[in-house]
Amino acid sequence: MRQRIFAILGLGLLLATPAAGADGPALWSIEGRSNSVYLFGSIHLLRPGEFEIQGKLAEAYEDAEAIYMEVDLDDLSPLEMAAGVSGWAIDPEGRTLDELMGPKADEAHALAADAGIDLALLAHFEPWFAGLTVVSLTLAQDGYTGAAGVDQRVQALAARDGKQISGLETLDEQFAALDSMDEQSQREFLLKSLTDVRRARESVATLLTAWRDGDDAALADELATEFEREPALYQSLIVDRNRNWTDQIEQLLDDDDDYLIIVGALHLVGADGLPAMLRARGIRVERH
């Protein structure tokens, strides 16, 4: 179910076997000319108490002078966030969700009603954003929040400690990647999200277990399955963004400061993941 991918990516991927005796989510490190860069995979939505900054991650955090997130949300005001949503999640031609869904609108409303979701509340948004919101609402019912997720926990700690926080991309760039789906794919995404709501709890639990166990192979298999029929979306959401981030990470290796980079967990596994792209450039990446 593709909504699981987006829940992991947020809106927050070298295929490897789990480290022997892995006792938590994996951490990668890269040695630059005179610094270290650490990579950690985030789960953007978690329940309170499910995540602590400890072990290898805590060591990497203490070593790092600066933190990179996918997007530096700390510097965005509520007005900027709202403007980002308005600019990308609302159809530029002013069409409503029902108009964009066309003959599939009735099916979407029926599925939403069966799931206990009032789709009318999302009437002014495009299907891709409505699908993401359905996922968030479903997970929120089980107590999953961004405040308890890896990103916001690390960002809050860095702000408290006065560590520099930067973003690998802007909010507009992230929304643009999500908005790149064509209209048919968007309709299918919303219908699939609504259809899979009842199975979302079990699916997310499976992914969380793989993440906690440092099971990269399981995460990579899930990634491949989710995007099997969506090569264009995979290229936009995963490959293109990872390549952009790899360029930035390579530049950081010429710096004197140490960095901790937090991105969605599925960006760190698979043949097109950050570790794989870095290794393809001759950069040694060590997995902990």
N, C-alpha and C positions, 0 to 999 in steps of 0.2 A: 504494500500500500504506500503510494508515493507520499502521502501526507506525513508519514513517519520521517522521511528524509528532510522535509521542511522543518519538522519539529526539532530535529537534530541540528540542522543548519541555522536555525533561528529565523529570523525574520520574522538569527542567527540565525586526500582520500588516496609506491612499491607494495605490493601484496606481501605480507609477512605472516609468519606463524607466531602464535602467542609466545611471549618470553617464558622460559621455564620458571615455574614458581611465581608467576606474575601475581602480585598482591594488590593490584589496583590499575587504574587507567595508565596507558603507556605514556612515557615522556621521551622525546627525542632531543639530542643535543648535537650541535655543530661547532667545531672549533675554527674560528677565524684566524686572521693573522696575529691578532693580539687580544681577542675577545671570545666569548662563548654566546651562542644563540640557542635558546631552548624552544621546542615546539610542544604544545599540549593541546589535546583535543577536547573541545568543550561540548557539554550538553547544555543547551541554552535554557531549557525549562526543567526544573526539578522541584521536588517537594522539600520543605524545610527539614533540615537535619540529614538529608541524603548525601551531602557533599561537604567535605572539610578540606581546607588547604593544608596538606600534610605530606609527609614522606618526601619523595623525589621532587614533587611539585613545590613544596615549601622551600626545599633547598635551592631550586632554580629561581624561585621568587626572591629569596634573600640575596642571591648572587647578582640578580639583574638590576641595573640602574634604571631601566625603562621598560615599559610594557606596550606591546602592540596587540590590539584587538581587531576583529574584522572591521568594525566601525567604532569610532570614539563617540559613543552616545553621551558621554559626560559633558561634551562641549556643545551639545545640541539643546536648544531651548524647546519648550513645548510648542511654540509657534513654528519653529523650523521642522519639528517632527510632523506637525499637522500639514504644513506646506508640502512636505515630501509625500505624504499619503495622498493629498489632493492632486498633486502633480502626476502621480503614477497610478494610483489605485482607482481613480475616477475616469471614466471614458471621456476623452477629449471632445467627442461629438455630443456629449450629454445624454447618451443612451443609458437606460436603467439596467439593472441586473436582469430583469425579465426580458427586456428587449435583446440584450446580448445573448441570453440563453435560447432565445427563439422558441422553436417547437419543443425544446427540452425544459422549458420553464415549469410547466405543470409537474413534470417528473421530479424536478429539483425541490419544489415546494412539498410534494408528497413525502419524499425521503426526509426532508428537514422536519416535517411534522411528526413523522414516525420516530425521529431521533430526539424530539422535544426541543427543536431549535426553530425560532421564529425568523424565517429567512427575510421577512419584510424589513427587519432591522438593518439588513445589508443591501437594501434596494438601490443605493446610489454607488455601489462599488462594482468593479469588474470581477468576473468569476474567479480569477486567480487569487485575488485578495479575499474574496468571500470564502474560498476554500481554505486558505490559511487561517482565517478567523474561526471557521468551524472547528478546525483542529485545536486552536488555542482554547476555545470555549469548552471543548470536550475534555482536554487535559486539565483545565482550570477546575472543572467539577471534581476532579480527583486530587486537587491541591497543588498541581504543578504551576509554578510561577517563575517569571524571569528573575525576580529578586533572589530566589534560592538557587538559580542557575550558576554555572561556573563563571560566566563572563562578568555578571554584576557583582558576584562575591569578590573576584580578583580585582575588579575595577574599584570597588569600594575600599578595599584594603590598600591599593596603590594610592588612591586619593588621600587616605588617612596618613600614609607614610611619606607623602610628597614625591612619589615617583612619577616621572613623566609618562603620560598615556597618549598613544597615537593610534590612528586607524589605518589599516591596510587599504581601505577603500572608503568612499563617501557613501552617505545614505542614498543619494541619487544613483550611484553606480550599483548598489545592492538592489534597489528597487528596479532598476533597468534590467538587470539580469532576470529577475522574476517576471517582469512585464513582457519579456521577449517571447513568451508562448503565443502561438497564433490563436485565433478565436476558437477554433475547433478543439484545440488542446486544452484551452481554458475551460470550455464547457465540460469536457470529459474529466478534467481535474476536479471541478466542483462536485460533479455527480459521484465520482469515485470517493471523494472525501466524505460525502454524506452517506454513501453506501457502507463505508468501512468504519463509521463512527463506533458501532457496537463492538468491533474487534480492536479498536485503537488501544484500549488498555492493555490487552495481552501483547499486542505488537510492540508497543513502547517498552513494556516490561522486558521483552526479549532483547531489544536493542540495548537497554540499560544494563542488563546482565553482561552482554558481550563487552560493553564499554568498561564496566567495572573490572571485568576479568582480564582486560587487556587483550581480548580476542580479536586481533586485527583481521584474521581470515574470515570470521563470521560477519564482521562489519563490511568487509570488501564484497563478500557474496551478496549481502543485502543490497549494497549499493548497485551492483551489477544487475540484480533482479529488478530493482525499482525502475531503472532507466533503460531497461532492455528494449522497450518499444518507443523510447523518446530520445533518440540520438542527438537531435538538435538542442533539446533542453539540457541534456547532459553536457554538451559542448559549452553551452552558455553558462550554466550554473556551476559546473565543476571545472572543466578543463581550462576555459578561458580565464576564470578567476584565479585558479591555482597557478597558471603560467604568470599572470601579473604579479601575484604574491611572491613567486619564486624569484622574479627579477628584483623585487625589493629586499628579500631576505639575502640574496647574494651581495647586494650593496652594503648591507649591515655588517657583513663579514670583514669589511675593510675598516670598521670603526674600532674605537678603544673601549666603548661601553659594552656591557653585557645586556642581552635582551631576552625577555620572555614573550613568546608569541602565542596567543590563544585564538584558535579558530575552531569551527565546527569539527567534531570528531571524524566525520566522513570525508573531510578534506585531507586526512592524513593516512588514508588507506587506499589500496587499489593501485593499478598500474599508472594512473594519472594523478596520484596523490603527491603532496609536497615532498615527502622523503624521496619518492621515485624520481621526480623532476630534478631535485637537487643532485641526486646520485648520477643522473644522466649527464650532468654538467661536470662530473668529476669531483663533486663535493662529498666528503665523507660524512655520513649521518649515522650516529650511534643511537640505538634504541635501548631504553632502560626499562 
